[in-house]
Amino acid sequence: MPAATIGNDYYRHHEDSHALIGDRTGQSYRLGDAVTVKLVEAAPVAGALRFELLSEGRYEKAPRGKRTRHEQPKSRYKKRRR
């Protein structure tokens, strides 16, 4: 399953932890995780199968100190309207 089809995040491969971790969300899929998939397409002549990922990954802290959308600090100052 191509990493680009997992979701609306950019997933990087972390070789040391055998995981794909989303840059924006911190959502991760590790080698050996149980996932639920749906068969989308089968090409018997080529012997190819295409799957769609249905289950969500684990949510961990975003890698390399990046904050997720929900962890952004709130500003002490209100924006002025003009």
N, C-alpha and C positions, 0 to 999 in steps of 0.2 A: 504494500500500500504506500503510495507516494506521500511524503510528509506534507506536501502542499495541499492535500485533500483532507487533512485532519481538522482544520478549523480556520477561523479568521485571525490567526496569529502567525508570527514567523518562528518556526521551531528550529533550534540549533541542536546538533548532536554533541553530547558531552561523553566523550570516550571513557573517561575515568569512572563514571557512574552508570554507563551503558543506558543512557536516557536521552529522550528528545524533550527539551524544555522550551516552552513558549517565552519569547522575550517580553511581551507585554503583560501577560497574565500570570506567568509562573506555572502554568499547568504543565504537568509532566507525564510522560509515558516511559516506563522502564522495561528493560528486557525481562520477560517472565510475568508481566502484569496480565491479569485476565481481562479481556475486552470482549465486547459484543459487537459483531459485524453483521452486515447484510450483503448478500450476494447481489450485485447490481448487473453484472454482465458476464456471460460465459461465451468463449469462442472455442468450440470443440476442435476445429481444424488446427488452430494454433496452440491449443492446450493452455489458453490464458484465462484467468479469472480476475475480475475486478470487484473489490469490496468497498463498502462504505462503513465508516466507523460510527457506531451508535452510542457507545459508552463514553463517559467523560474520564479524563485523567485525574491525577492527584493535584491538589492545589498546594503549592509550597511557596516559599518566599521567591520573589522574582530574582533571577540570577544577577550577579555582579552589582549588587547594590541598587538596582533599578526598582522603582516602586510601581505597584500595580495601580490601576485607576482608583481603587477603593482605599489605598494607603496614602494618597496624596494629602499633604497637610493643608488644612483650611487656612485661608488668609485671615489675618486679624482685621484687615481693612476692607470696607465695602467699596465697590467700584462706584464712582460718581457717574450720574447720568448727565448728559449735556442737553 
